[in-house]
Amino acid sequence: MAAVPPRAGDYARRVTPEALVRSATTWTAVPFVPEITLLTAGEPYGLWDRTDRDAPPFWAFPWAGGQALARHILDNPGLVRGRRVLDAASGSGLVAIAAAKAGAASVVAGDIDSNAVTAIGINAAANGAAVTARPLDLAGEDACDAEVVLLADVFYQRDLADLALRFLLAAARSGADVLLADPGRAFLPAKSLCTIASYDMPVHTVLEDTPVKTVTVYRLA
């Protein structure tokens, strides 16, 4: 009798999150933020098949918005120095690591994907950054006592964009300074934002349709 081929996702259920994160990535300096090195995948699709998740492995790449926001924080450390920071939908932890390196009093990096939480912990430790990685669902949680809330690369899908904006507005009402970055995605809430910086940066062509993206850093108005 012929062997039954494994179903998609069987691999992810057989290994620990750390083994999954490490198995398809290599340590790579972030193109626009070379001070930080991340576990980075060569391409998303094979890894996506192994994660058993509906969403792509956002934690495996330095996305354009995250690179711009991390660069802006490292170049302007006064934005976070001595303050409690939350990096929401953190992905790889790139922005959180930048905030820690810039002197934040504390940094929490949250993501709904458990593999991302694992990747954040590994990346932060490798970069000597004091970052607390934890699960975070934008739909059911708030920014707690964060003085600065950071967010990047989430306005590519309408429902997620609406959810993220509600989360950020609630954070701002609680007194947090809200900074975000986006490379011009379709559902960016531009009317709610004030531009503070813009960057042209190299990106992975496997992820974008161009080798360079213009990314804007905003403050929530």
MARTITOR-774700 format. One record per residue: residue in one letter; x, y, z of N, C-alpha, C in turn. Coordinates in steps of 0.1 Angstrom, whole numbers, plus 5000, padded with zeros to 4 digits. Example, Ala and Ser with C-alpha at 12.3 -4.5 7.8 and 13.67 -1.06 7.14 Angstrom:
BEGIN
A513249435078512349555078513249675078S512849785071513749895071512950005079
This chain:
BEGIN
M500949885000500050005000500950125000A500550224992501350344991501250425004A502350495008502250575019501350695017V500650735027499850855026500650975028P500651075019501451195020501051275032P501951345039501651425050500751545046R499751575054498951695051499651825054A499251925048499752065051499552085066G500552135072500452165086500952055095D501051935090501551825099502951855105Y503751915097505151955101505052045113A504252155112504152245122503652185135R502752085134502352025147503351925153R504351885145505351795151506551865157V506751985155507952055160507552165169T508452205177508252325186508252455178P507652555184507752685176509152735174E510052715184511452755182512052675170A511852545170512452465159511852515145L510552545145509952595132510552725128V510752815138511252955135512652945130R513452855136514852845132515152765120S514252675117514452575106514552635092A513852745089513752805076514352945075T515152985085515653115085517153115087T517753225084519153255087519353395093W520353415100520653545106521053635095T520353745094520653845083520453985089A521454075085521354215089520154275082V519354355089518254425083518854535073P518354535060518954625050519054775055F517954825060517954965063518254995078V518454885085518754905100519854795103P521054815097522054715098522554685113E522154775122522554755136521854635142I520754595135519954485140519954365130T520154245136520154125128518954035132L518253985122517053905125517153765118L516453665124516253545117515253575105T515753555093515053595081514953475071A513753455065513553355055513853395042G514253305033514653335019513353365011E512253305014511053325007509853285016P508653335014507553315023506753195021Y506753135009505653045005505852905011G507152855009507352725015507252725030L507752835037507552845051506152855055W505352925047503952945050503252805050D503552725041502952585040503252505053R504352535059504752465071504252515084T503652635084503152695097501752655101D500952595092499652555095498752675100R498952795093498252915097497652985084D496553055087495953125076496753245071A497453305080498253425077499753385073P500353465064501753445060502653455073P503853405072504753415083505453555084F504653655088505153795088506353815097W506553725107507653735116508953695109A508953645097510153595091510853695082F510353815081510953915072510954055079P511954145075511854285079511054355069W509754385072508854455062509254605061A508754665051509154795048508754895059G507554895064507154985074507954965087G508254845091508954815103510454865102Q511054855090512354905088512355055090A511355125084511355275085511155315099L510255255106509955295120511155265129A511755145127512955115135514055215133R514355255120515355345116515055485123H513755525122513355655128513555655143I513255545150513455545164514855545168L515755475161517155475164517755605162D517355675151517855805148517255915157N516155895164515455985172515155925185P516155885193515855805205514955875216G514956005215514156075225512656045224L512255985213510855945211510455835221V511355755225511055635234511955635247R512955715248513955695259513255725272G513455625281512855635295511355615295R510755565285509255555284508855405282R507655375286507155235285506555225271V507055125263506755115249506054985246L504954985238504354865233504454865218D505054765212505054745198504054635194A502954685188501754595185501954535172A501354415170501554335157503054335153S503854295163505254315162505954235151G505454115147506054035137507453985142S508454025136509853975139510354045152G509754155157510254225168511254335164L511354365152512354465147512154595154V510954645154510654785159510854785175A510454675181510654665195512054665199I512854585192514354585194514954725193A514554795182515054935180514655025192A513455005197513055085209513855055221A514154925223514954885235516354945233K516954935221518254985219518355145220A517155205218517155355219516855395233G516755305243516755345257515355345263A514355285257513055275264513155215278A512355265287512355205300511955065300S510955025292510554885291509854875277V509954755271509454725258508654595258V507354605254506554485252506354475237A506554355232506254325218505154225217G504054255211502954165211502554125197D502054005195501553955182500653845184I499653835176498653725177499153585173D500253585165500853465160501853405171S501653285176502553235186503953215180N504053185167505353175161506053305161A505353415159505953545160506453575174V505653545184506153565198507453495200T507553365195508753295197509953365189A509653405177510753475169511153605176I510253675181510553805188511553775199G511253675207512153635219513553605214I513653525204514953475198515653595193N515053685185515653795178516153895189A515253925199515654025209516853975217A516853845221518053795228519353805220A519253775207520453775199520953915197N520054015198520554155197520754225210G520754145221520954205234519954305238A518654295234517654385236516654335247A516354415257515454375267513954395262V513354295257512054295251511254185257T510054215262509154115266508154075255A508253955250507353915239506153835245R504953875240503753805245502653805235P501653715236500553725227499753855228L499253905217498454025218497454025206D496154035210495054035201494554175200L494654245189494154385188492654395191A491954285188490454285190490054285204G490854225213490354195226491254255237E492254335234493154395244493354535241D493954605251494354745249495754765252A496254895251497654925252498154925267C497254895276497554895291498155025295D499355025301499955145306501055205297A501055165284502155205275502155355273E503255415273503355565270503555585256V504155485249504355495234503855365228V503055375218502555265210503055275196L503655165191504255155178503555055170L503455075157502754985148503255005134A503354895126503854915112503254795104D502954835091502654735081501354655084V500354725088499054645091497854695082F498054795073496954855066496754795052Y497054665051496954605038495554535036Q494754525046493554455045492454535053R491254545048490354645054489954615068D489554495071489154455085490254475095L491454435091492554455100492954595102A492854675091493054825092492054885102D490854855100489854915109490054875124L490454745126490754695139491954765145A492954785137494254855142493954995145L493155065137492855205140492055215153R491155135155490355135168491355115180F492255025179493154995189494055125192L494555185181495455295182494655415188L493455445183492755555189492455535204A492155415208491955385222493255415230A494355375224495655405231495955555232A495655625221495855775222494955835232R493655785233492755845243493255815257S493955715259494555675272495855755275G496255835266497455925268498755875261A498655765253499855715247500155805234D501455815232501955875219501955765209V501255775198501155665188501855695175L502855615172503655625160503455505151L503355525138503155415129503855435116A504055335108504755345095504055255085D504055305073503355235062503855275049P503955175040504455205026503355235016G502255295021501255335011500255225008R499955135018498955035016497555085014A496755005009495355045004494455105014F494655055027493655095037494255185048L495255255045495955345054494955455058P494655485070493655585075494355725074A494655775063495455895061494956015068K493556025069492956145075493156155090S493556035096493856035110495256055114L496156075104497556075106498256205102C499356235109500256345106501656285102T502156335091503456285086504556345094I505556265098506656315105507956275098A507956175089509256145082508856055070S509856045061509655965049511055905045Y511055775041512255705038512055625025D513055625017513155535006514055425010M513655295009514455185015514455065006P515454985007515554855000514554755006V513954674998513054575004513254444996H512754335001512854204994511954204982T512454184970511554184959510554064959V510853954967509953844968508653894975L508753994983507654044991506954164985E507654244977507154364971507254364956D506654454949506754454935507854544930T508654584939509754684935510954664945P512154684942513254674951513354784961V512654894959512655014968511255054971K510955084983509655134987509855264994T508855364992508855485000507955465012V508455475024507655455036507555585044T506355605049506155725057505955685071V506555765080506255745095505255855099Y504255815106503255905110503055905126R502456015130501956025144500356025143L499755955151498255955151497756095156A496956155147496456285150495456295161
